[in-house]
Amino acid sequence: MHLPRSQPAHDLASGPPPELLDEIAAAWERAWEPLPGTLELCFVSEPVLGRAWGDLRMPGGERLTSIAASEAIAIACGDSIA
């Protein structure tokens, strides 16, 4: 009995597939758009600690709160946070 071969795996050496690059580019653009209610989402990183997070700020730059990087990414991607 001969089993069919699975789909060929993507060659990781050539980089991500084009559709993923398109999604990343779209999320990047959304990250720079104002949030509903005029809040701004800013990404912050501390390379020495190997950490990153998001800050929610007022339009004038006043920081309201920090959020986890995963939450900031979800907001930038247009996902709702429960």
Backbone as CSV, one residue per row, in Angstrom:
resi,resn,N_x,N_y,N_z,CA_x,CA_y,CA_z,C_x,C_y,C_z
1,MET,0.830,-1.170,0.000,0.000,0.000,0.000,0.878,1.238,0.000
2,HIS,0.557,2.189,-0.857,1.333,3.421,-0.979,0.511,4.581,-0.423
3,LEU,1.038,5.264,0.585,0.344,6.405,1.162,0.742,7.680,0.430
4,PRO,-0.205,8.590,0.218,0.146,9.837,-0.462,1.053,10.682,0.421
5,ARG,1.922,11.450,-0.221,2.817,12.327,0.514,2.048,13.540,1.012
6,SER,2.464,14.058,2.117,1.830,15.262,2.643,2.283,16.467,1.820
7,GLN,1.643,17.574,2.075,2.010,18.801,1.374,3.481,19.109,1.649
8,PRO,4.187,19.621,0.656,5.594,19.969,0.901,5.690,21.093,1.929
9,ALA,6.634,20.979,2.814,6.841,22.000,3.839,7.449,23.239,3.203
10,HIS,7.110,24.401,3.761,7.670,25.655,3.279,9.165,25.693,3.609
11,ASP,9.960,26.156,2.678,11.403,26.274,2.890,11.666,27.459,3.818
12,LEU,11.948,27.189,5.080,12.143,28.247,6.061,13.358,29.108,5.760
13,ALA,14.316,28.572,5.057,15.512,29.342,4.733,15.186,30.513,3.818
14,SER,14.109,30.413,3.037,13.755,31.489,2.118,12.911,32.566,2.791
15,GLY,12.567,32.397,4.061,11.784,33.388,4.783,10.322,33.002,4.858
16,PRO,9.536,33.828,5.536,8.116,33.530,5.685,7.391,33.586,4.342
17,PRO,6.254,32.906,4.237,5.492,32.960,2.992,4.957,34.377,2.751
18,PRO,4.740,34.750,1.502,4.304,36.113,1.172,3.022,36.534,1.886
19,GLU,2.072,35.613,2.055,0.817,36.000,2.714,1.052,36.373,4.179
20,LEU,2.023,35.742,4.829,2.346,36.105,6.209,3.006,37.477,6.244
21,LEU,3.882,37.751,5.308,4.522,39.069,5.238,3.474,40.160,5.023
22,ASP,2.443,39.880,4.220,1.354,40.840,4.006,0.605,41.102,5.305
23,GLU,0.338,40.040,6.078,-0.362,40.203,7.358,0.479,41.005,8.350
24,ILE,1.776,40.761,8.364,2.674,41.509,9.254,2.679,42.981,8.873
25,ALA,2.754,43.275,7.585,2.751,44.666,7.122,1.448,45.367,7.487
26,ALA,0.323,44.669,7.341,-0.973,45.262,7.682,-1.064,45.530,9.188
27,ALA,-0.567,44.610,10.005,-0.586,44.805,11.458,0.304,45.977,11.853
28,TRP,1.422,46.129,11.185,2.334,47.247,11.462,1.635,48.578,11.186
29,GLU,0.930,48.662,10.068,0.198,49.884,9.733,-0.888,50.166,10.769
30,ARG,-1.626,49.132,11.164,-2.681,49.319,12.167,-2.106,49.760,13.510
31,ALA,-0.902,49.322,13.829,-0.294,49.676,15.112,-0.056,51.175,15.224
32,TRP,0.079,51.853,14.108,0.343,53.293,14.128,-0.930,54.126,14.037
33,GLU,-2.079,53.475,13.845,-3.350,54.194,13.789,-3.836,54.470,15.211
34,PRO,-4.509,55.609,15.412,-5.059,55.874,16.755,-6.094,54.819,17.126
35,LEU,-6.139,54.482,18.393,-7.143,53.542,18.889,-8.473,54.261,19.021
36,PRO,-9.570,53.526,18.951,-10.863,54.163,19.204,-10.853,54.842,20.570
37,GLY,-11.448,56.011,20.644,-11.431,56.737,21.907,-10.186,57.581,22.067
38,THR,-9.425,57.737,21.028,-8.231,58.589,20.946,-7.027,58.105,21.752
39,LEU,-7.016,56.880,22.216,-5.820,56.357,22.879,-4.781,55.982,21.837
40,GLU,-3.523,56.077,22.230,-2.422,55.665,21.366,-1.795,54.399,21.943
41,LEU,-1.407,53.492,21.061,-0.710,52.276,21.464,0.752,52.438,21.095
42,CYS,1.618,52.339,22.081,3.057,52.445,21.845,3.720,51.149,22.293
43,PHE,4.670,50.689,21.501,5.426,49.500,21.877,6.719,49.950,22.543
44,VAL,7.053,49.293,23.642,8.239,49.626,24.420,9.053,48.353,24.586
45,SER,10.378,48.480,24.521,11.215,47.302,24.752,12.395,47.667,25.631
46,GLU,12.871,46.693,26.320,14.060,46.819,27.150,14.988,45.679,26.759
47,PRO,15.865,45.920,25.758,16.722,44.847,25.244,17.591,44.187,26.300
48,VAL,18.055,44.955,27.275,18.921,44.380,28.309,18.175,43.295,29.081
49,LEU,16.884,43.528,29.318,16.076,42.546,30.034,15.436,41.529,29.097
50,GLY,15.490,41.787,27.791,14.849,40.891,26.837,13.335,40.944,26.950
51,ARG,12.785,42.124,27.263,11.348,42.270,27.475,10.771,43.321,26.544
52,ALA,9.494,43.171,26.251,8.749,44.154,25.477,7.332,44.212,26.024
53,TRP,6.676,45.352,25.869,5.302,45.526,26.319,4.684,46.681,25.552
54,GLY,3.429,46.907,25.814,2.733,48.027,25.186,2.332,49.040,26.232
55,ASP,2.308,50.297,25.839,1.796,51.366,26.690,0.585,51.966,26.006
56,LEU,-0.485,52.166,26.757,-1.640,52.907,26.269,-1.467,54.333,26.766
57,ARG,-1.503,55.297,25.815,-1.246,56.698,26.149,-2.341,57.600,25.601
58,MET,-2.466,58.737,26.245,-3.339,59.790,25.757,-2.636,60.442,24.565
59,PRO,-3.369,61.151,23.700,-2.738,61.784,22.535,-1.570,62.706,22.883
60,GLY,-1.577,63.317,24.062,-0.470,64.183,24.460,0.748,63.431,24.957
61,GLY,0.648,62.116,25.072,1.782,61.312,25.496,1.705,60.801,26.924
62,GLU,0.706,61.242,27.703,0.568,60.781,29.084,0.256,59.284,29.104
63,ARG,1.087,58.494,29.798,0.899,57.047,29.878,-0.223,56.727,30.847
64,LEU,-1.185,55.936,30.354,-2.293,55.497,31.200,-1.982,54.188,31.885
65,THR,-1.482,53.215,31.106,-1.188,51.901,31.663,-0.282,51.131,30.718
66,SER,0.381,50.150,31.256,1.169,49.221,30.446,0.378,47.937,30.287
67,ILE,0.535,47.295,29.135,-0.135,46.025,28.878,0.887,45.027,28.360
68,ALA,0.549,43.758,28.462,1.444,42.698,27.988,1.665,42.834,26.483
69,ALA,2.823,42.408,26.035,3.136,42.464,24.603,2.100,41.707,23.785
70,SER,1.630,40.576,24.293,0.635,39.793,23.550,-0.666,40.573,23.388
71,GLU,-1.058,41.328,24.422,-2.257,42.157,24.318,-2.053,43.294,23.318
72,ALA,-0.879,43.919,23.351,-0.579,45.005,22.424,-0.593,44.505,20.981
73,ILE,-0.040,43.340,20.758,-0.033,42.762,19.412,-1.444,42.451,18.964
74,ALA,-2.260,41.914,19.874,-3.668,41.605,19.532,-4.402,42.884,19.136
75,ILE,-4.191,43.963,19.874,-4.834,45.230,19.536,-4.344,45.707,18.176
76,ALA,-3.037,45.636,17.936,-2.474,46.080,16.647,-3.010,45.252,15.493
77,CYS,-3.339,43.999,15.759,-3.863,43.115,14.705,-5.382,43.250,14.540
78,GLY,-5.997,44.090,15.370,-7.433,44.297,15.246,-8.280,43.324,16.041
79,ASP,-7.641,42.502,16.880,-8.375,41.551,17.713,-8.868,42.257,18.970
80,SER,-9.988,41.804,19.491,-10.486,42.391,20.734,-9.857,41.678,21.919
81,ILE,-9.731,42.394,22.987,-9.182,41.844,24.228,-10.351,41.621,25.172
82,ALA,-10.477,40.397,25.681,-11.580,40.093,26.608,-11.203,40.456,28.017
